Amino acid sequence: MEFKEVMKQRRAVNFFDSTQDVTETQLKQIIETAALAPSGFNLQPWNIIVLRDQEKKEILRKLAWDQPKITDAPVVLIVLGDREGFKKGNSGFEKDFAESVKAGIMKQEQYDWFINADQFSLRNVI
Ligand SMILES: Cc1cc2nc3c(=O)[nH]c(=O)nc-3n(C[C@H](O)[C@H](O)[C@H](O)COP(=O)(O)O)c2cc1C
């Protein structure tokens, strides 16, 4: 399907069938597909909390205007942007840099430059 068609046909889903399950395999596929989204320096500074527990979904529902779809959906994902994800010492940041060095994309001596490279990023507005 053409990308334009995908965009035209997609919808925000408001009703979920609570009798249907989302398997771990399906969930993994969904998250892996979503993680293909671009990010600065490919740092992918996000974390995902997976809620399947009904009591926890009830708590979230109360925090989200009591929207029934939160408890109806068999699984709810909370996607958290990591505002520290581009800072020295952040596990994601350090892992990304180490892997970039290993892959030959970056050199170890570029570390300080990389730490400061986000000066044009969102760090300055959040
Ligand atoms: C940041 C964001 C927050 C949203 N929050 C809710 C929400 O709390 N409840 C809801 O029913 N829809 C929510 N929506 C869905 C929007 O209402 C929906 O995307 C918009 O009405 C356009 O409809 P469509 O996505 O079907 O084209 C949210 C969308 C975005 C982008």
The ligand as a MOL file (V3000), in Angstrom:
LIG
                    3D

  0  0  0     0  0            999 V3000
M  V30 BEGIN CTAB
M  V30 COUNTS 31 33 0 0 0
M  V30 BEGIN ATOM
M  V30 1 C -0.9140 13.7000 21.4850 0
M  V30 2 C -2.2820 13.1080 21.2130 0
M  V30 3 C -3.1060 12.8330 22.2720 0
M  V30 4 C -4.3510 12.2540 22.0510 0
M  V30 5 N -5.1290 11.9420 23.1200 0
M  V30 6 C -6.3040 11.3200 22.9230 0
M  V30 7 C -7.0860 10.9240 24.0290 0
M  V30 8 O -6.7130 11.1100 25.2010 0
M  V30 9 N -8.2450 10.3070 23.7790 0
M  V30 10 C -8.6760 10.0460 22.5220 0
M  V30 11 O -9.7680 9.4700 22.3720 0
M  V30 12 N -7.9550 10.4130 21.4470 0
M  V30 13 C -6.7700 11.0330 21.6170 0
M  V30 14 N -6.0120 11.4110 20.5240 0
M  V30 15 C -6.5030 11.1050 19.1730 0
M  V30 16 C -7.0110 12.3610 18.4540 0
M  V30 17 O -8.2250 12.8070 19.0170 0
M  V30 18 C -7.2000 11.9910 16.9740 0
M  V30 19 O -5.9460 11.6530 16.4360 0
M  V30 20 C -7.7870 13.1350 16.1920 0
M  V30 21 O -9.1130 13.3950 16.6180 0
M  V30 22 C -7.8350 12.8760 14.6930 0
M  V30 23 O -8.4960 11.6680 14.4200 0
M  V30 24 P -7.7900 10.5240 13.5790 0
M  V30 25 O -6.4780 10.1850 14.2870 0
M  V30 26 O -8.7390 9.3560 13.5770 0
M  V30 27 O -7.5160 11.0500 12.2120 0
M  V30 28 C -4.7750 11.9780 20.7350 0
M  V30 29 C -3.9330 12.2840 19.6780 0
M  V30 30 C -2.6930 12.8210 19.9030 0
M  V30 31 C -1.7880 13.1090 18.7240 0
M  V30 END ATOM
M  V30 BEGIN BOND
M  V30 1 1 1 2
M  V30 2 1 2 3
M  V30 3 2 2 30
M  V30 4 2 3 4
M  V30 5 1 4 5
M  V30 6 1 4 28
M  V30 7 2 5 6
M  V30 8 1 6 7
M  V30 9 1 6 13
M  V30 10 2 7 8
M  V30 11 1 7 9
M  V30 12 1 9 10
M  V30 13 2 10 11
M  V30 14 1 10 12
M  V30 15 2 12 13
M  V30 16 1 13 14
M  V30 17 1 14 15
M  V30 18 1 14 28
M  V30 19 1 15 16
M  V30 20 1 16 17
M  V30 21 1 16 18
M  V30 22 1 18 19
M  V30 23 1 18 20
M  V30 24 1 20 21
M  V30 25 1 20 22
M  V30 26 1 22 23
M  V30 27 1 23 24
M  V30 28 2 24 25
M  V30 29 1 24 26
M  V30 30 1 24 27
M  V30 31 2 28 29
M  V30 32 1 29 30
M  V30 33 1 30 31
M  V30 END BOND
M  V30 END CTAB
M  END
